[in-house]
Amino acid sequence: MWRLSAIFRRCITTSSSRRYKKDSLFIIHPDVKEALAGHRPVVALESTIITHGMPYPHNLSTAKEVEEIVRAEGAIPATIGILKGRIHVGLSSDELDFLAQSKTALKVSRRDLPYVISKGLSGGTTVSGTMIAAHRAGIPVFVTGGIGGVHRDGENSLDVSADLTELGRTPIAVVSAGVKSILDIGRTLEFLETQGVCVATYGDSKSFPAFFSRQSGFTSPYHVSSPQEAADLIANTLSLGLQSGLLLAVPIPEEHATTGQQIENAIQTAVTEASSKGVRGRDVTPFILQKVSELTKGKSLQANIALIHNNAKVGSRIACALSKQKHKSGGNFKGDIKTQKSKDQRTDSKTIVIGGINVDFIAKGTTKKLVFGQTNPGSVCQSFGGVGRNIADCLSRLGHKPLFISAIGKDSHSDAVLNYCKHMDTSGVARLQDQRTATYCAVITESGELSLGLGDMDIHQQIQEQYVSQFEDQLASASLVVIDGNIPVSTIDYVCRIAWKHTVPVWFEPTDADKACKPFLSESWKALSYTSPNLAELCTMNRTLGLPTPTELPRSLEDVLDCVPALSRPLLEHLQCVVVTLGALGVMVCGEHDAGTVNLQPQRQKRQKGRLCAVHYPALAVSSKETVNVSGAGDSFAGAMMVGILQGLDTDCCVRMGLLAARTSLLSPHPIDPSLTVDAIHPEKSHSQMWSKPTCVWMED
């Protein structure tokens, strides 16, 4: 099994961004490049349908509609074309428009590529041309309308489409509506067999479709009935390393097949006319399609668009299933994924944390002022941080051991990280080949304030939706899911969709002011239950939603207590609670009023709108001399507060547990104090603390 998985990864995983840095002939669209780097599903699309398949503006609108269908199904579209001698994998809107209106664009197959590129010309790629570019880019699924084949009388003329030979030597799955009925379908299937191409009809029937018709009179060797079955077939085809492609034939939808006979009659008429006029070679197909469109008064065009839309939908679902299949086989990242526990051992986890791990280097100056450009006296210590890791660490030390999902490299830091985190459930942490474990260096002043921070955290972008999705069952049944701002937007969106579907409470820890916007870039934020921003992060959330924010952050306690409720109020339309950390000024908890404070307990049903309030809790005093490390105080506060909520404690208890945990973090060289226990932060057992009475402020409706 290991060897098969290894072959599978080699066959369908490429490092496209690295490959094309030195390849000036290829331009990969940023969206496609990002998706390939993140191992998200990508669907290749041809461009001869734009340049030669349909008249303007139908060609442009269809191309854009197909791309939107691909996106709606959860994949990234990569329309492939040639612009001024360069192969573009993924086209912008302007580039699509250029090809759609071009009068000089060529039809580019394998044989045409060298000439078109050497002359700096533009053109639409055929099935074979698109297959070549898609394979080089590492895209395993390609959606088209119909493929070429053996032409009628091909046994004498030897007129055989390059699509067929390309399928025989390029390992990629082609999703099409079969073969156009203007061709010799029987000989086409025989030729594909000779080329070693696996052919399967998608659906319940084994009948091989003929583009406009669901039945051609010929039978496919095989059939698959679902995206998952198709993905399994593709995965195993690629795993065998045969270097040949796979053809998945998708019948035109039934509602559009009723005009099939009328179109078939028109095709026969067009074929006869083409023959009588001496139309040959590459000119035959566009001539016949144009003639058929005239004879059917546009019905063939409508059917053509319908089948392309359907192919895009089916192909995208297959690409998504293949991506998920690849990840479950251990190939979802550039390197191997090894977990410390089996899936069965993970299923009892009730709390899940998804976020970053860092190796932290904390440099603290011993003089009142740090002078940049020279060496300053101080101390440097190493610890292990990352917002997600810190929260999972805090929860684990306080008796609520969550499943922690993250990513680290296979480098000198990874073993040390896992050894330090052995008290945690790190079975969801992926170890990635050729990746660096995230590192963070903080320079803090003598008083404990952050002066400068540097982070090497690219690996956090590898915590992709496809990897996290293998834990979907645990996510769907979790008592609480915590996500930090380090993970990609697409992963946040995925987690929020699952949480919304299964009414699972989600806590979003923003991480910093720049990353605080991520859930608010879409409707995902409406699935959140809790968030714990500081004032700057709260402003980012509001700005992302298009709401007004102050030009400068308030400094006095009075101004802060006026500002926080106003900024939190819009978020409470959907969130249950907004906990705003204010540093030395304490925290402000905003939400629905309940018995003199804010109700923090998770609500499975959408809350009934009651009166909203904000409750201010002063911070616990910690002198600058006592402060050792400021990097984990906010995470300690959030983690301890979550424990209180999970234990069903009242709001005052939850917040005070958080404040006590934050204090222990400030006094420790580690972000989460290794001596942290439930007893150490239980307000009733901490007799040395004199608690100030919280202040409640009503919010305006």
C-alpha positions in Angstrom: 0.0 0.0 0.0 2.8 2.4 0.8 4.5 1.8 -2.5 1.3 2.3 -4.4 0.6 5.6 -2.5 4.2 6.7 -3.3 3.7 6.1 -7.0 0.3 7.8 -6.8 1.9 10.9 -5.3 4.7 11.0 -7.9 2.2 10.7 -10.8 -0.3 13.4 -9.8 1.7 15.8 -7.6 3.9 18.4 -9.1 5.6 21.6 -7.9 4.4 23.8 -10.7 5.5 27.1 -9.3 9.1 25.8 -8.9 9.0 24.2 -12.4 7.9 27.3 -14.3 10.1 29.9 -12.6 12.7 29.2 -15.3 10.2 28.4 -18.1 9.4 31.6 -19.9 7.0 29.8 -22.3 4.5 29.1 -19.6 2.5 31.7 -17.7 0.4 30.3 -14.8 -2.4 32.5 -13.6 -1.9 33.4 -9.9 -5.2 31.7 -8.8 -4.1 28.5 -10.6 -0.6 28.7 -9.2 -1.9 29.2 -5.6 -4.3 26.3 -6.0 -1.6 24.0 -7.4 0.8 25.0 -4.6 -2.0 24.3 -2.1 -3.0 21.0 -3.8 -6.5 22.2 -4.3 -8.7 20.8 -7.2 -8.0 22.5 -10.5 -9.9 21.8 -13.8 -8.2 22.4 -17.1 -10.4 23.9 -19.9 -9.6 24.1 -23.6 -9.8 27.3 -25.7 -10.6 26.2 -29.2 -14.2 26.3 -28.2 -13.6 30.0 -27.7 -11.6 30.6 -30.9 -13.2 28.2 -33.3 -16.2 26.4 -31.6 -18.8 29.2 -31.2 -19.5 32.6 -32.6 -18.9 35.8 -30.6 -20.3 36.6 -28.1 -21.6 33.1 -27.3 -18.1 31.8 -27.1 -17.1 34.4 -24.5 -20.2 34.1 -22.3 -20.0 30.3 -22.4 -16.3 30.3 -21.4 -17.1 32.5 -18.4 -20.1 30.5 -17.5 -18.1 27.3 -17.5 -15.4 28.9 -15.3 -18.1 30.0 -12.9 -19.6 26.4 -12.8 -16.2 25.0 -12.0 -15.7 27.6 -9.1 -19.2 26.9 -7.8 -18.4 23.2 -7.5 -15.3 23.9 -5.4 -12.5 23.8 -8.0 -10.3 26.4 -9.7 -10.8 26.8 -13.5 -7.6 26.9 -15.7 -8.6 27.8 -19.2 -5.5 27.2 -21.4 -4.6 29.3 -24.4 -1.7 30.8 -26.3 -1.1 34.5 -26.2 1.7 36.0 -28.2 3.8 32.9 -28.2 3.4 32.0 -24.6 1.2 29.2 -23.1 -1.2 30.5 -20.5 -2.5 28.1 -17.9 -5.5 30.1 -16.6 -6.7 33.2 -18.4 -7.9 36.6 -17.1 -11.2 38.1 -18.1 -9.4 40.4 -20.6 -7.4 37.5 -22.0 -10.6 35.5 -22.5 -12.1 38.5 -24.3 -9.0 38.8 -26.5 -9.3 35.2 -27.7 -13.0 35.4 -28.1 -12.8 38.4 -30.5 -9.5 37.5 -32.3 -9.8 37.0 -36.0 -6.3 35.6 -36.4 -6.2 33.1 -33.5 -5.0 29.7 -34.7 -6.2 26.3 -33.8 -3.2 24.8 -31.9 -2.6 21.1 -31.6 0.6 19.2 -30.6 2.1 19.7 -34.0 1.3 23.4 -34.1 2.8 24.3 -30.7 6.5 24.8 -31.9 5.5 27.1 -34.8 2.9 29.2 -32.9 5.3 29.8 -30.0 8.4 30.5 -32.2 6.4 33.1 -34.2 4.8 34.7 -31.1 1.3 34.0 -32.4 -1.9 33.5 -30.5 -4.4 30.6 -30.6 -6.9 28.3 -28.9 -5.6 25.0 -27.8 -7.3 21.8 -29.0 -7.8 18.8 -26.8 -4.3 17.5 -27.5 -2.7 21.0 -27.0 -4.6 21.5 -23.8 -3.6 18.1 -22.5 0.1 18.8 -23.0 -0.1 22.1 -21.1 -2.3 20.7 -18.3 -0.1 17.7 -17.7 3.0 19.9 -17.5 1.2 22.1 -15.0 0.2 19.1 -12.9 -3.5 19.3 -13.5 -5.0 15.7 -13.7 -8.5 16.6 -14.9 -9.4 18.3 -18.1 -13.0 19.1 -19.2 -13.9 19.6 -22.9 -17.0 19.4 -25.1 -16.2 16.4 -27.3 -12.9 14.9 -28.5 -11.8 14.3 -32.0 -11.6 10.9 -33.6 -11.1 8.8 -36.7 -12.9 10.6 -39.5 -15.3 8.8 -41.8 -13.4 7.0 -44.5 -10.4 7.4 -42.2 -9.2 3.9 -43.1 -8.4 5.4 -46.6 -7.6 9.0 -45.8 -5.7 8.2 -42.5 -7.4 11.3 -41.1 -7.1 10.6 -37.4 -7.3 13.3 -34.7 -4.2 14.0 -32.7 -6.5 13.9 -29.6 -6.5 10.1 -29.8 -2.7 9.7 -29.9 -2.4 12.3 -27.2 -4.7 10.3 -25.0 -2.3 7.4 -25.6 0.8 9.2 -24.3 -0.3 11.8 -21.8 -1.6 10.7 -18.4 -4.5 12.9 -17.8 -8.3 12.3 -17.4 -10.4 13.9 -20.2 -14.1 14.5 -19.4 -16.1 14.9 -22.6 -19.5 14.2 -24.2 -17.9 11.4 -26.1 -17.1 11.7 -29.8 -18.9 13.9 -32.4 -21.2 11.9 -34.6 -19.6 13.4 -37.7 -16.8 10.9 -37.0 -16.4 7.2 -37.2 -17.2 6.3 -33.6 -16.6 2.6 -33.9 -13.1 3.0 -35.4 -12.4 5.8 -32.9 -13.1 3.4 -30.0 -10.9 0.7 -31.7 -8.1 3.3 -32.1 -8.3 4.3 -28.4 -8.0 0.6 -27.4 -4.9 0.3 -29.6 -3.5 3.3 -27.8 -4.2 1.7 -24.4 -6.7 4.4 -23.4 -9.2 3.4 -20.7 -12.7 4.5 -21.7 -15.7 4.7 -19.4 -19.1 6.2 -19.6 -20.2 8.3 -16.7 -23.6 7.4 -15.4 -25.8 4.3 -15.2 -25.5 3.3 -18.8 -22.5 1.8 -20.7 -23.7 3.3 -23.9 -21.0 5.5 -25.4 -22.4 9.0 -26.1 -22.1 10.8 -29.4 -22.0 14.5 -28.3 -25.5 15.6 -29.2 -26.9 12.1 -28.6 -26.9 10.1 -25.4 -26.4 6.9 -27.5 -24.1 6.2 -30.4 -24.9 2.6 -31.0 -21.6 1.6 -29.4 -20.8 0.5 -25.9 -18.1 1.8 -23.6 -15.8 -0.9 -22.1 -16.6 0.4 -18.6 -18.8 2.8 -16.7 -18.6 4.7 -13.4 -21.7 6.1 -11.7 -20.4 8.7 -9.3 -17.6 11.3 -8.8 -15.9 9.1 -6.3 -15.9 6.0 -8.6 -14.5 8.2 -11.3 -11.8 9.6 -9.0 -10.9 6.1 -7.9 -10.5 5.1 -11.6 -8.3 8.1 -12.3 -6.2 7.6 -9.2 -5.5 4.0 -10.1 -4.8 4.8 -13.7 -2.2 7.4 -12.7 -0.8 5.2 -9.9 0.1 2.5 -12.4 2.3 4.9 -14.3 1.1 3.7 -17.7 1.7 7.2 -19.2 -1.6 6.9 -21.1 -4.8 9.0 -20.5 -8.3 8.2 -19.5 -11.5 9.1 -21.3 -14.7 9.7 -19.3 -17.7 10.1 -21.6 -20.6 12.1 -20.1 -23.9 11.8 -21.9 -25.7 15.1 -22.7 -28.5 15.8 -20.2 -31.8 14.2 -21.0 -33.7 17.4 -21.3 -31.4 18.6 -24.1 -31.2 15.3 -25.9 -34.7 15.5 -27.3 -33.5 17.7 -30.1 -30.8 15.1 -30.8 -32.4 13.5 -33.9 -33.0 16.8 -35.5 -29.4 17.7 -35.0 -28.2 14.3 -36.3 -30.2 14.9 -39.5 -28.6 18.3 -39.9 -25.2 16.7 -39.3 -25.7 14.2 -42.1 -26.7 17.1 -44.5 -23.7 19.1 -43.4 -21.3 16.1 -43.9 -22.6 15.6 -47.4 -22.2 19.3 -48.2 -18.6 19.4 -46.8 -17.7 16.5 -49.0 -19.2 18.0 -52.1 -17.4 21.3 -51.5 -14.0 19.6 -50.9 -13.7 20.7 -47.3 -10.8 18.7 -45.8 -8.7 18.3 -42.6 -9.0 20.8 -39.8 -11.6 22.8 -41.7 -14.2 20.0 -41.6 -15.3 20.3 -38.0 -15.9 24.1 -37.9 -17.6 24.0 -41.3 -20.0 21.3 -40.2 -20.7 22.9 -36.8 -21.5 26.2 -38.4 -23.8 24.5 -41.0 -25.6 22.5 -38.4 -26.2 25.6 -36.3 -27.8 27.2 -39.4 -30.0 24.2 -40.2 -31.2 23.8 -36.6 -31.8 27.5 -36.2 -29.5 27.7 -33.2 -30.8 24.6 -31.4 -27.4 22.8 -31.8 -25.7 25.7 -30.2 -28.0 25.6 -27.2 -27.4 21.8 -26.9 -23.7 22.4 -27.3 -23.6 24.9 -24.4 -25.8 22.7 -22.3 -23.5 19.7 -22.6 -20.4 21.8 -21.9 -22.0 23.2 -18.8 -22.9 19.6 -17.7 -19.4 18.4 -18.4 -17.9 21.2 -16.4 -20.1 20.3 -13.4 -19.3 16.6 -13.6 -15.6 17.2 -14.2 -15.3 19.6 -11.3 -17.0 17.1 -8.9 -14.6 14.4 -10.1 -11.6 16.8 -9.6 -12.7 17.6 -6.1 -13.2 13.9 -5.3 -9.8 13.1 -6.8 -8.2 15.7 -4.7 -9.8 14.3 -1.6 -8.8 10.8 -2.6 -5.2 11.9 -3.1 -5.1 13.4 0.3 -6.5 10.3 2.0 -3.8 8.3 0.2 -1.2 10.4 1.9 -0.4 12.7 -1.1 -2.1 15.8 -0.1 1.1 17.7 0.4 4.5 17.8 -1.2 5.8 15.4 1.4 4.6 12.4 3.4 2.1 12.8 6.1 2.7 10.8 9.2 0.4 10.9 12.2 1.1 9.7 15.7 -2.3 8.0 16.2 -4.7 6.1 14.0 -8.0 7.6 12.9 -9.9 5.3 15.2 -7.9 6.7 18.2 -8.9 10.2 17.2 -12.6 9.9 16.9 -13.3 10.5 20.6 -11.9 14.1 20.5 -14.7 16.6 21.3 -12.7 19.8 20.8 -10.7 20.6 17.7 -8.1 23.3 17.2 -6.8 24.1 13.7 -3.9 26.5 13.5 -0.2 27.2 13.4 2.8 25.8 15.2 5.9 28.0 15.6 9.3 27.6 17.1 9.7 30.9 19.0 12.9 32.7 19.8 12.3 35.4 22.4 14.9 38.1 22.7 14.5 40.5 25.6 16.5 43.6 26.1 18.0 44.5 29.5 18.2 48.2 28.8 15.4 50.7 28.9 15.8 51.5 25.2 16.7 49.2 22.3 18.9 50.7 19.7 18.5 49.3 16.2 21.6 48.9 14.0 23.8 47.6 16.9 24.0 44.7 19.4 21.9 45.3 22.5 22.4 43.4 25.7 19.7 41.0 26.6 18.7 37.3 26.9 17.5 34.9 24.2 15.4 31.8 24.9 13.7 29.3 22.6 10.1 28.1 23.2 7.3 26.6 21.1 4.4 28.8 20.1 1.9 29.4 17.3 -1.6 30.6 18.2 -3.3 27.3 17.4 -0.6 25.3 19.2 -0.8 27.7 22.2 -4.5 27.3 22.6 -4.3 23.5 22.1 -1.5 23.4 24.7 -3.6 25.5 27.2 -6.7 23.3 26.7 -4.6 20.1 27.1 -3.0 21.3 30.4 -6.4 22.2 31.7 -7.9 18.8 31.1 -9.6 19.3 27.7 -7.2 17.6 25.3 -8.3 18.7 21.8 -7.4 17.2 18.5 -4.8 19.6 17.1 -4.6 20.0 13.3 -1.6 21.7 11.9 1.6 21.3 9.7 5.3 21.2 10.4 8.3 20.5 8.2 10.6 17.5 8.2 13.6 19.5 9.6 15.7 20.0 12.7 12.8 21.7 14.6 10.0 19.1 13.9 11.1 16.4 16.3 11.7 19.0 19.1 8.2 20.4 18.5 6.5 17.0 18.7 8.6 16.0 21.8 7.6 19.2 23.6 3.9 18.7 22.6 3.7 15.0 23.6 1.1 15.9 26.3 -1.1 17.0 23.4 -3.1 15.1 20.7 -0.9 15.9 17.7 -2.3 13.1 15.5 -3.7 15.8 13.1 -0.2 17.4 12.6 1.2 16.8 9.1 4.9 16.4 8.7 5.8 17.8 5.3 8.9 17.0 3.1 10.8 20.0 1.7 9.0 22.4 4.1 10.3 24.5 6.9 8.7 24.4 10.3 7.4 27.9 11.1 9.7 30.0 13.2 9.1 33.3 14.9 11.5 35.7 16.5 10.2 38.4 18.9 12.4 41.2 20.2 10.8 42.7 23.4 11.8 45.6 25.5 12.8 45.5 29.1 9.2 46.3 30.1 8.0 43.3 28.1 6.5 45.2 25.1 7.0 43.8 21.6 9.5 45.9 19.7 9.9 43.8 16.6 8.7 40.4 15.3 9.9 38.3 12.4 8.1 35.2 11.2 8.9 32.5 8.6 5.4 30.9 8.4 4.8 29.9 4.8 4.0 26.4 5.9 0.8 27.5 7.5 -0.6 27.9 4.0 -0.3 24.1 3.6 -3.1 23.6 6.2 -5.4 23.2 3.3 -9.1 22.4 3.1 -8.3 19.0 1.4 -6.2 17.9 4.4 -8.6 19.2 7.1 -11.5 17.5 5.3 -10.3 14.1 6.3 -11.3 15.1 9.9 -14.8 16.0 8.7 -16.6 13.5 11.0 -14.8 14.9 14.0 -15.6 18.4 13.0 -19.2 17.6 12.5 -19.5 16.2 16.1 -17.2 18.6 18.0 -18.3 20.5 21.0 -16.1 23.4 20.0 -13.9 24.1 17.0 -11.1 26.7 17.3 -9.4 28.2 14.2 -6.7 30.8 14.1 -5.9 33.4 11.6 -2.8 31.7 10.3 -4.7 29.1 8.2 -5.8 29.9 4.6 -9.1 31.6 3.9 -10.4 28.5 1.9 -9.8 26.3 5.0 -11.6 28.8 7.2 -14.5 28.8 4.8 -14.6 25.0 4.7 -14.6 24.7 8.5 -17.3 27.3 8.8 -19.5 25.5 6.2 -19.2 22.2 8.2 -19.9 24.0 11.5 -22.9 25.8 10.1 -24.3 22.6 8.7 -23.9 20.7 12.0 -24.5 23.7 14.4 -21.0 23.4 15.9 -19.8 26.5 17.8 -16.6 28.0 16.3 -14.1 30.3 18.0 -12.0 32.4 15.7 -8.7 33.7 17.2 -7.6 36.5 14.8 -3.8 36.2 15.4 -3.0 39.7 14.2 -4.6 42.8 12.6 -3.8 41.7 9.0 -5.2 38.2 9.4 -8.3 39.2 11.4 -10.2 39.8 8.1 -10.2 36.3 6.8 -13.6 35.0 7.8 -15.1 38.3 7.0 -14.1 38.2 3.3 -17.2 36.0 2.7 -20.3 34.9 4.6 -18.2 32.6 6.7 -18.1 34.9 9.7 -21.8 34.4 10.2 -21.1 30.8 11.2 -18.7 31.9 14.0 -19.9 31.8 17.6 -17.0 33.4 19.4 -14.0 35.6 18.5 -11.4 37.2 20.7 -9.8 40.2 18.9 -7.8 43.1 20.3 -9.0 46.5 19.4 -6.9 46.8 16.2 -8.2 43.4 15.0 -11.8 44.4 15.8 -11.3 47.4 13.6 -10.1 45.2 10.8 -13.2 43.0 11.1 -15.4 46.1 10.8 -13.5 47.6 7.9 -13.7 44.3 6.0 -17.5 44.4 6.4 -17.4 48.0 5.0 -18.3 49.5 8.3 -16.8 52.8 9.7 -13.9 52.6 12.1 -12.0 55.2 14.1 -9.0 56.8 12.4 -7.0 56.3 15.6 -7.4 53.8 18.3 -8.7 55.2 21.6 -6.3 55.2 24.5 -8.2 56.3 27.6 -10.3 53.7 29.4 -13.4 55.9 29.0 -12.9 56.1 25.2 -12.2 52.4 24.9 -15.3 51.4 26.8 -17.3 53.6 24.4 -15.6 52.3 21.2 -15.7 48.6 21.9 -19.4 48.1 22.2 -20.0 50.2 19.0 -17.5 48.1 17.0 -18.8 44.8 18.5 -22.5 45.5 17.9 -22.5 44.7 14.1 -20.8 41.4 14.7 -23.3 40.3 17.3 -26.0 40.1 14.6 -24.6 36.6 14.0 -21.9 35.9 16.6 -22.9 34.9 20.1 -20.0 36.7 21.8 -17.2 39.0 21.0 -14.4 39.0 23.7 -12.1 42.1 23.2 -8.7 42.0 24.8 -7.4 45.4 25.9 -4.0 44.6 27.3 -3.3 46.5 30.5 -7.0 47.7 30.5 -8.4 44.2 30.8 -11.1 42.7 28.6 -14.6 43.5 27.5 -17.1 40.7 26.9 -19.9 41.6 24.5 -23.0 39.7 23.8 -26.6 38.9 24.9 -27.4 40.0 28.4 -28.2 37.2 30.9 -28.6 37.7 34.7 -26.4 40.7 34.9 -23.7 39.6 32.5 -23.1 38.1 29.0 -24.4 34.6 28.2 -21.3 32.5 27.0 -22.8 29.0 26.8 -23.0 27.5 23.3 -26.4 27.7 21.7 -27.2 25.0 19.2 -30.2 27.0 18.0 -29.8 30.5 16.6 -30.3 32.9 19.5 -33.4 34.9 20.0 -32.4 38.5 19.9 -32.4 39.8 23.4 -30.8 42.9 24.9 -27.1 43.2 24.3 -24.5 44.4 26.7 -20.8 44.7 27.2 -19.1 43.8 30.4 -15.6 45.2 31.3 -13.2 43.2 33.5 -10.0 45.0 34.7 -6.7 43.3 34.1 -4.6 41.7 36.9 -1.6 43.8 37.8 1.7 42.5 36.5 4.8 44.8 36.7 7.3 45.2 33.8 10.0 43.5 35.9 7.8 40.5 36.4 6.9 40.2 32.7 9.1 37.6 31.0 7.2 36.8 27.8 4.2 38.5 26.2 3.8 36.2 23.2 1.2 33.8 24.8 -0.9 35.9 27.2 -3.8 36.3 24.8 -3.8 32.7 23.8 -3.7 31.6 27.5 -6.6 33.8 28.2 -8.6 32.5 25.3 -7.8 28.8 26.1 -8.7 29.1 29.8 -11.9 30.9 29.0 -12.8 28.1 26.5 -12.3 25.6 29.3 -14.7 27.5 31.6 -17.3 27.6 28.8 -16.9 23.8 28.1 -17.3 23.2 31.8 -20.5 25.2 31.9 -19.1 27.8 34.4 -20.7 31.2 34.8 -19.3 34.1 32.8 -17.4 35.7 35.7 -15.6 32.4 36.4 -14.7 31.9 32.7 -13.2 35.4 32.3 -11.3 35.3 35.6 -9.9 31.9 34.7 -8.7 33.5 31.5 -7.1 36.5 33.3 -5.3 34.2 35.7 -4.0 32.0 32.9 -2.8 35.2 31.0 -1.0 36.3 34.1 0.9 32.9 34.4 1.9 33.3 30.8 3.4 36.7 31.3 5.5 35.4 34.2 6.8 32.4 32.2 9.4 32.1 29.5 7.0 29.9 27.6 3.8 31.1 25.8 1.8 28.6 27.9 3.2 28.1 31.4 4.1 24.3 31.7 2.9 24.4 35.3 -0.6 25.6 34.3 -3.3 23.6 36.0 -7.1 24.0 36.6 -6.5 24.5 40.4 -3.9 27.3 39.7 -6.5 29.4 37.8 -9.7 28.5 39.5 -11.0 31.9 40.9 -12.4 30.3 44.1 -9.1 28.6 44.8 -7.0 31.6 44.1 -7.4 33.4 47.4 -4.6 35.9 46.8 -6.5 37.7 44.1 -8.8 40.5 44.9 -11.3 40.8 42.1 -12.6 44.2 41.0 -16.3 44.3 40.2 -17.0 44.2 36.4 -18.8 47.1 34.8 -21.8 46.4 32.5 -22.6 48.7 29.7 -25.9 48.4 27.7 -25.6 48.5 23.9 -28.0 50.5 21.8 -30.3 48.5 19.5 
